[in-house]
Amino acid sequence: MKGNVVQEKSYAFASRIIKAYNYLVAEQRKFVLSKQLLRSDTSLRANVEEALAASSTADFVNKLTIAAKEARETSIGCACFTTIVFCQRRPSRRVQGQRNYP
């Protein structure tokens, strides 16, 4: 019997978010962003699990809708995370003191 795809994917996603959280705290010292990322991810997992134990179809749909919103919020945090990492590794020309004049 196969497992639940949503449950498996949300668990794999949570594992990656926890690694990103640890990196943000230890290496980048980005405490606010890291905590928000972790909060939205744990809410995503909690709502997926609650949906699987829903008492009605409406409850199931409601919990998965909330999980989808949390996933969207987490993806915004991931985009911020990516920006932080890449901006520090590859400074823009303006940061390096080189200006682009037309």
C-alpha positions in Angstrom: 0.0 0.0 0.0 1.4 3.4 -1.0 1.7 6.2 1.5 0.0 9.6 1.3 1.8 11.8 -1.3 0.8 15.1 0.4 2.0 13.7 3.8 5.3 12.5 2.3 6.0 15.7 0.4 5.2 17.9 3.4 7.5 15.8 5.6 10.3 16.1 3.0 9.7 19.8 2.7 9.8 20.2 6.5 13.1 18.5 6.6 14.6 20.9 4.1 13.1 23.9 6.0 14.6 22.7 9.2 18.0 22.5 7.5 17.5 26.1 6.1 16.4 27.3 9.6 19.6 25.8 11.2 21.7 27.5 8.5 20.0 30.9 8.9 20.5 30.8 12.6 24.1 29.5 12.7 25.7 30.9 9.6 23.6 34.0 8.6 22.3 35.0 12.1 18.9 35.8 10.7 16.7 35.1 13.7 13.5 36.8 12.7 13.3 35.3 9.2 14.4 31.9 10.4 11.7 31.7 13.1 9.0 32.9 10.7 10.1 30.3 8.2 10.0 27.6 10.8 6.6 28.7 12.2 4.9 28.7 8.8 6.4 25.3 7.9 5.3 23.6 11.2 1.8 25.1 10.7 1.8 23.6 7.2 2.7 20.1 8.6 0.2 20.4 11.4 -2.6 21.3 9.0 -1.8 18.4 6.7 -1.9 16.0 9.6 -5.2 17.5 10.9 -6.7 17.2 7.4 -5.8 13.5 7.3 -7.7 13.1 10.6 -10.6 15.3 9.5 -14.1 14.4 10.7 -15.8 15.6 7.5 -15.1 16.5 3.9 -15.6 20.2 4.7 -13.1 19.9 7.6 -10.6 18.1 5.3 -10.9 20.8 2.6 -10.6 23.6 5.2 -7.4 22.2 6.7 -5.8 21.6 3.3 -6.7 25.1 2.3 -5.0 26.5 5.4 -2.0 24.2 4.6 -1.8 25.6 1.1 -1.8 29.2 2.5 1.0 28.2 4.9 2.9 26.6 2.0 2.6 29.9 0.1 3.9 31.9 3.1 6.8 29.4 3.5 7.7 29.8 -0.2 7.9 33.6 0.3 10.3 32.9 3.2 12.3 30.6 1.0 12.6 33.4 -1.6 13.9 35.7 1.1 16.3 33.1 2.2 17.6 32.6 -1.4 18.0 36.4 -1.8 20.0 36.7 1.5 22.4 33.8 0.5 23.0 34.9 -3.1 23.3 38.6 -2.3 26.0 37.9 0.2 27.9 35.7 -2.1 27.6 37.8 -5.2 27.4 41.5 -4.3 25.8 43.8 -6.9 27.9 46.3 -8.8 26.5 49.1 -6.7 27.7 47.4 -3.5 31.1 46.8 -5.1 31.4 50.5 -6.0 31.1 49.9 -9.8 28.3 51.9 -11.3 26.5 51.3 -14.6 26.0 54.6 -16.3 23.8 54.8 -19.4 
